[in-house]
Amino acid sequence: MTHPTGPSNIQIRILARKLWKTQRPIWRDVSKRLMAPQRNRVELNLAKINSLTQKGETIVVPGKILATGNLDKSITIACYNMSKSARVKLQASKSKVLTIEELVEKNPTGTGVRILI
C-alpha cells in the first residue's frame, strides 16, 4: 500500500500546515502549491513578474524567484525562496521582500494579495 508523501523538506511541510490552518482560501491555495511535487513547483523570473504586476501590488509566489530580467516598479513580494541576485535586484527597485509567514501575519485574510504562478 502506498501513501501520499509530500515534500521531504520539513520547513515546507510546517509552512503548508500553518497556511492550511488559517482556513482562508488564498492561503489554502498557496499551501496546496507548496505541497506539490518539486517538478511542479513555481519558478518565476523577475521579467515575468514585472510584466504581470502593477506598481504597489502585493503578490505571493509559492516557489522560487530567479533573477533573469529586471523589475522597474516597487511591489510587495512574498515567496518561499529566491536567488541572491534576485534579492539584490528587488531591493534596487525599492520593493518590499517578505517571507510567506510574514505576509500571513501582516495580512491574515489575504485581502489584496495575488498569487503568481
CORCOR-V602385 format. One record per residue. PSI is psi in whole degrees, -180 to 180 (999 if undefined). D_CENTER is the distance of its C-alpha to the mean C-alpha in whole Angstrom. Layout:
PSI | D_CENTER
PSI | D_CENTER
This chain:
130 | 34
148 | 30
143 | 27
136 | 24
-55 | 22
-175 | 18
145 | 16
-15 | 19
115 | 16
-32 | 17
-39 | 14
-41 | 12
-44 | 15
-46 | 15
-45 | 12
-39 | 12
-44 | 15
-44 | 15
-40 | 12
-39 | 15
-16 | 18
-23 | 16
26 | 18
135 | 16
-42 | 15
-43 | 12
-30 | 11
-36 | 13
-45 | 11
-41 | 8
-46 | 10
-41 | 12
-34 | 10
-30 | 9
-3 | 13
160 | 14
151 | 16
-36 | 15
-18 | 16
1 | 14
153 | 11
135 | 9
114 | 10
141 | 10
156 | 12
-34 | 13
-43 | 16
-41 | 14
-42 | 12
-41 | 15
-23 | 17
-7 | 14
162 | 14
159 | 17
135 | 17
0 | 16
154 | 14
124 | 11
158 | 7
135 | 4
110 | 2
61 | 4
-140 | 5
144 | 7
130 | 8
160 | 12
5 | 15
125 | 17
-176 | 18
162 | 18
121 | 16
18 | 19
159 | 18
130 | 16
170 | 13
125 | 11
134 | 7
138 | 5
168 | 3
-38 | 5
155 | 8
155 | 9
157 | 13
-42 | 16
-30 | 17
-39 | 13
-42 | 13
-44 | 17
-37 | 17
-41 | 14
-35 | 16
-30 | 19
6 | 18
29 | 18
153 | 14
124 | 13
125 | 10
161 | 9
165 | 8
-38 | 6
-43 | 10
-40 | 11
-40 | 10
-39 | 11
-40 | 14
-32 | 15
74 | 14
-26 | 15
-19 | 16
15 | 13
128 | 15
7 | 14
138 | 11
139 | 10
129 | 7
130 | 8
999 | 9
